[in-house]
C-alpha cells in the first residue's frame, strides 16, 4: 500500500472512531480504533505518531467504558511510544500525559493526577503556545483536579 493510501485509511478509521465514540458507541469505536492501531503499526511502524494517537484513543475509549486498568495500560503505552519516537517535549506527549492524569484523577490519585496535569500543561504551553484553545482545557482539568 502506498503512503498516501495508508494515511488516508488511517485517517478514515480515526475519524470514524472519534464520531462513534462521541455518539456513545464505545464498542464499535474500540473495534475501529484497534484496526487503526494495526494499520499504524504495520504501515507506519511501531514508533510512528499514528501508533501513539491510536493507543491514546484506545485509552480514552477504555475510560468511557470504565475499564480503568486497560485505560491506564494504553495511556502508558502511548506515552512510552511517543517519548521514544519524539521525546517528552512533544505536544502528543502532553496529550498522553493529560489522558493519564484523567485516569489517575478518576481513580482518586489526586496528587499524581495534579502532577501529570501540570506536566502536560507545561509541555503543551511550550509546543502549542499559551493562547491555544487546548491550553484552556488543560488548565480547567488541573483546576478541577485541585478542587
Rosetta silent file (secondary structure, phi, psi, omega in degrees, C-alpha in Angstrom):
SEQUENCE: XXXXXXXXXXXXXXXXXXXXXXXXXXXXXXXXXXXXXXXXXXXXXXXXXXXXXXXXXXXXXXXXXXXXXXXXXXXXXXXXXXXXXXXXXXXXXXXXXXXXXXXXXXXXXXXXXXXXXXXXXXXXXXXXXXXXXXXXXXXXXXXXXXX
SCORE:     score description
SCORE:     0.000 S_00000001
   1 L     0.000  134.164  179.698    0.000    0.000    0.000 S_00000001
   2 L   -74.669  162.797 -173.861    1.414    3.415   -0.866 S_00000001
   3 H   -61.477  -38.798  179.743    1.971    6.004    1.863 S_00000001
   4 H   -62.860  -46.587 -178.857   -0.904    8.231    0.710 S_00000001
   5 H   -64.387  -39.171  178.618   -3.387    5.363    0.735 S_00000001
   6 H   -62.748  -46.424  179.683   -2.156    4.226    4.148 S_00000001
   7 H   -62.662  -42.248  178.813   -2.566    7.721    5.607 S_00000001
   8 H   -61.709  -42.865  179.069   -5.987    8.018    4.033 S_00000001
   9 H   -63.936  -46.881 -179.775   -7.055    4.668    5.509 S_00000001
  10 H   -62.908  -44.044  178.948   -5.778    5.558    8.990 S_00000001
  11 H   -58.762  -44.912  179.678   -7.448    8.983    8.840 S_00000001
  12 H   -59.169  -47.775  179.038  -10.743    7.376    7.793 S_00000001
  13 H   -62.883  -44.055 -177.612  -10.585    4.879   10.660 S_00000001
  14 H   -64.215  -42.836  178.435   -9.565    7.535   13.173 S_00000001
  15 H   -63.813  -44.461  179.505  -12.367    9.916   12.161 S_00000001
  16 H   -64.587  -37.831  176.485  -14.952    7.136   12.336 S_00000001
  17 H   -59.886  -46.645 -179.141  -13.619    6.064   15.721 S_00000001
  18 H   -63.351  -44.514  179.738  -13.995    9.613   17.028 S_00000001
  19 H   -61.718  -47.383 -179.825  -17.518   10.004   15.652 S_00000001
  20 H   -63.211  -41.399  179.312  -18.668    6.700   17.127 S_00000001
  21 H   -63.137  -45.009  179.708  -17.068    7.490   20.474 S_00000001
  22 H   -63.925  -24.060  178.890  -18.687   10.931   20.587 S_00000001
  23 L   -93.958    0.971  176.298  -22.054    9.296   19.937 S_00000001
  24 L    88.265    9.992  178.381  -21.569    6.770   22.724 S_00000001
  25 L   -92.905   71.940 -170.364  -20.929    3.712   20.539 S_00000001
  26 H   -70.159  -37.985  179.237  -17.861    2.665   22.500 S_00000001
  27 H   -62.243  -46.946  179.907  -17.731   -0.987   21.459 S_00000001
  28 H   -66.795  -39.760  177.970  -17.825   -0.063   17.780 S_00000001
  29 H   -62.187  -41.170  179.493  -15.361    2.793   18.311 S_00000001
  30 H   -64.205  -41.546  178.899  -12.970    0.409   20.037 S_00000001
  31 H   -59.819  -42.397  179.532  -13.162   -2.087   17.178 S_00000001
  32 H   -70.802  -38.214  178.350  -12.240    0.647   14.709 S_00000001
  33 H   -62.593  -37.455  177.065   -9.514    2.014   16.998 S_00000001
  34 H   -64.276  -42.161  176.919   -7.933   -1.441   17.119 S_00000001
  35 H   -62.806  -41.756  179.136   -7.962   -1.552   13.299 S_00000001
  36 H   -62.347  -39.530  177.709   -6.408    1.927   13.186 S_00000001
  37 H   -64.240  -42.047  178.169   -3.684    0.760   15.571 S_00000001
  38 H   -62.020  -44.733  177.813   -2.988   -2.266   13.375 S_00000001
  39 H   -60.818  -45.581 -178.321   -2.726   -0.066   10.272 S_00000001
  40 H   -60.673  -47.453 -178.447   -0.448    2.350   12.125 S_00000001
  41 H   -65.548  -43.837 -175.880    1.900   -0.366   13.386 S_00000001
  42 H   -72.827  -46.544 -171.057    2.019   -2.255   10.098 S_00000001
  43 H   -94.436  -25.685  179.916    2.161    0.591    7.613 S_00000001
  44 H  -105.833  -26.957 -178.132    3.868    3.398    9.547 S_00000001
  45 L   106.234  156.829 -172.190    5.992    1.431   12.020 S_00000001
  46 L   -66.432  -17.995 -177.713    5.902    0.967   15.792 S_00000001
  47 L  -104.843   12.239 -177.899    7.430    4.374   16.578 S_00000001
  48 L   -80.518  152.112 -179.644    5.156    6.476   14.389 S_00000001
  49 H   -62.116  -27.218  177.451    2.897    9.170   15.848 S_00000001
  50 H   -62.988  -32.746  176.155   -0.137    7.348   14.390 S_00000001
  51 H   -66.989  -45.826  178.734    0.609    4.493   16.815 S_00000001
  52 H   -57.677  -49.179 -178.327    0.730    6.952   19.721 S_00000001
  53 H   -63.334  -42.264  179.318   -2.559    8.556   18.731 S_00000001
  54 H   -62.714  -43.381  178.058   -4.244    5.177   18.213 S_00000001
  55 H   -64.490  -40.731  179.058   -3.102    3.932   21.622 S_00000001
  56 H   -65.972  -37.648  175.328   -4.266    7.132   23.278 S_00000001
  57 H   -59.795  -42.821  178.029   -7.636    6.775   21.518 S_00000001
  58 H   -63.693  -35.969  177.262   -7.933    3.268   22.952 S_00000001
  59 H   -63.904  -44.396 -179.858   -7.135    4.667   26.401 S_00000001
  60 H   -63.521  -44.043  178.621   -9.882    7.278   26.069 S_00000001
  61 H   -61.862  -41.986  177.561  -12.409    4.689   24.905 S_00000001
  62 H   -61.641  -34.717  175.323  -11.479    2.457   27.849 S_00000001
  63 H   -62.090  -47.348  178.706  -12.157    5.439   30.141 S_00000001
  64 H   -59.475  -34.844 -179.928  -15.631    5.832   28.667 S_00000001
  65 L   -85.039    0.086 -178.632  -16.193    2.119   29.212 S_00000001
  66 L    58.437   37.242  174.066  -14.833    2.479   32.779 S_00000001
  67 L  -101.632   77.526 -167.265  -12.132   -0.103   32.076 S_00000001
  68 H   -67.865  -37.383  178.633   -9.564    1.747   34.154 S_00000001
  69 H   -64.722  -45.224  178.428   -6.759   -0.825   34.168 S_00000001
  70 H   -64.813  -40.913  178.847   -6.898   -1.108   30.404 S_00000001
  71 H   -59.230  -45.601 -179.222   -7.135    2.667   30.060 S_00000001
  72 H   -65.469  -40.883  178.740   -4.018    3.153   32.153 S_00000001
  73 H   -60.944  -48.212 -179.355   -2.114    0.466   30.240 S_00000001
  74 H   -64.551  -41.037  179.744   -2.979    2.010   26.859 S_00000001
  75 H   -64.302  -41.137  178.333   -2.173    5.540   28.068 S_00000001
  76 H   -66.981  -39.148  177.162    1.214    4.426   29.395 S_00000001
  77 H   -64.267  -41.681  178.861    1.974    2.595   26.135 S_00000001
  78 H   -62.246  -46.159  179.771    1.004    5.683   24.131 S_00000001
  79 H   -62.473  -46.339 -179.834    3.224    7.911   26.259 S_00000001
  80 H   -61.201  -43.012  179.230    6.173    5.499   26.077 S_00000001
  81 H   -62.603  -42.072 -178.231    5.850    5.187   22.293 S_00000001
  82 H   -70.681  -39.877  177.657    5.740    8.944   21.859 S_00000001
  83 H   -61.768  -43.085 -179.650    8.670    9.600   24.180 S_00000001
  84 H   -61.878  -42.097 -174.982   10.726    7.001   22.321 S_00000001
  85 H   -83.466  -39.260 -171.475    9.922    8.489   18.925 S_00000001
  86 H  -128.115   -6.601 -179.021    9.739   12.211   19.614 S_00000001
  87 L    90.306  167.376 -176.518   10.801   12.849   23.198 S_00000001
  88 L   -72.381  -28.730 -176.051    8.840   14.088   26.166 S_00000001
  89 L   -88.325   48.493  178.375    8.666   17.698   24.963 S_00000001
  90 L  -120.210  143.792 -175.979    6.279   16.932   22.102 S_00000001
  91 H   -56.441  -35.057  179.717    2.660   18.060   22.036 S_00000001
  92 H   -69.771  -29.528  173.162    1.400   14.474   21.741 S_00000001
  93 H   -62.713  -40.673  176.377    3.343   13.578   24.913 S_00000001
  94 H   -61.645  -39.719  178.150    1.364   16.338   26.623 S_00000001
  95 H   -63.969  -44.254  179.013   -1.844   14.821   25.283 S_00000001
  96 H   -64.539  -40.983  177.961   -0.877   11.358   26.578 S_00000001
  97 H   -62.369  -39.184  178.900    0.082   12.808   29.973 S_00000001
  98 H   -64.277  -41.541  176.996   -3.285   14.532   30.152 S_00000001
  99 H   -62.726  -44.861  178.769   -5.095   11.254   29.451 S_00000001
 100 H   -62.895  -39.003  177.614   -3.030    9.514   32.121 S_00000001
 101 H   -62.485  -42.925  178.494   -3.782   12.356   34.552 S_00000001
 102 H   -57.706  -43.308 -179.771   -7.509   11.970   33.894 S_00000001
 103 H   -63.205  -48.677  178.651   -7.274    8.280   34.736 S_00000001
 104 H   -59.216  -43.322 -179.667   -5.356    8.947   37.956 S_00000001
 105 H   -61.086  -45.389 -179.822   -7.837   11.650   38.930 S_00000001
 106 H   -62.396  -34.124 -179.047  -10.801    9.355   38.338 S_00000001
 107 L   -84.097    4.595  176.260   -9.157    6.650   40.450 S_00000001
 108 L    84.716   10.596  178.212   -8.684    9.100   43.326 S_00000001
 109 L   -92.063   69.362 -170.714   -4.936    9.536   42.900 S_00000001
 110 H   -61.928  -42.416 -178.549   -5.227   13.324   43.115 S_00000001
 111 H   -64.138  -45.604  178.355   -1.550   14.121   43.764 S_00000001
 112 H   -63.627  -42.080 -179.989   -0.357   12.030   40.828 S_00000001
 113 H   -62.056  -46.595 -179.225   -3.102   13.458   38.621 S_00000001
 114 H   -61.426  -42.203  179.071   -2.240   17.064   39.511 S_00000001
 115 H   -61.902  -44.150  179.368    1.443   16.438   38.842 S_00000001
 116 H   -67.717  -40.153  177.029    0.685   14.890   35.442 S_00000001
 117 H   -62.058  -41.310  178.674   -1.749   17.691   34.537 S_00000001
 118 H   -62.812  -43.527 -179.660    0.916   20.298   35.403 S_00000001
 119 H   -63.219  -45.253  178.215    3.493   18.459   33.311 S_00000001
 120 H   -61.115  -42.671  179.906    1.073   18.162   30.378 S_00000001
 121 H   -62.607  -43.558  179.024    0.216   21.844   30.670 S_00000001
 122 H   -59.855  -47.697 -179.522    3.882   22.841   30.664 S_00000001
 123 H   -63.617  -45.376 -175.739    4.608   20.770   27.546 S_00000001
 124 H   -70.578  -33.247  174.675    1.533   21.939   25.702 S_00000001
 125 H   -64.656  -39.583  179.023    2.164   25.607   26.515 S_00000001
 126 H   -67.763  -39.709 -173.643    5.681   25.228   25.126 S_00000001
 127 H   -90.014  -31.625 -177.049    4.598   23.392   21.987 S_00000001
 128 H  -103.510  -21.276 -175.696    1.233   24.998   21.217 S_00000001
 129 L    96.349  150.640 -173.361    1.673   28.424   22.774 S_00000001
 130 L   -67.673  -17.096 -177.418   -0.109   29.862   25.816 S_00000001
 131 L  -100.945    4.090 -179.937   -3.153   31.084   23.856 S_00000001
 132 L   -66.845  141.222 -178.820   -4.011   27.817   22.111 S_00000001
 133 H   -57.526  -31.894  179.831   -7.585   26.608   22.894 S_00000001
 134 H   -65.098  -26.352 -179.554   -6.297   23.246   24.151 S_00000001
 135 H   -65.784  -38.599  177.905   -4.405   25.065   26.899 S_00000001
 136 H   -60.689  -40.145  177.784   -7.670   26.294   28.396 S_00000001
 137 H   -64.081  -43.713  178.142   -8.874   22.695   28.597 S_00000001
 138 H   -60.293  -43.866  179.458   -5.617   21.654   30.295 S_00000001
 139 H   -63.614  -41.706  179.384   -5.957   24.475   32.829 S_00000001
 140 H   -64.088  -41.979  178.256   -9.573   23.573   33.525 S_00000001
 141 H   -62.736  -41.853  177.385   -8.674   19.906   34.055 S_00000001
 142 H   -63.864  -44.670  179.495   -5.931   20.867   36.508 S_00000001
 143 H   -60.404  -45.290  178.892   -8.270   23.238   38.322 S_00000001
 144 H   -60.949  -38.523 -179.447  -10.971   20.544   38.587 S_00000001
 145 H   -66.307  -37.774 -177.411   -8.397   18.108   39.933 S_00000001
 146 H   -81.262  -14.967 -177.581   -7.248   20.541   42.621 S_00000001
 147 L   -71.571    0.000    0.000  -10.799   21.479   43.669 S_00000001
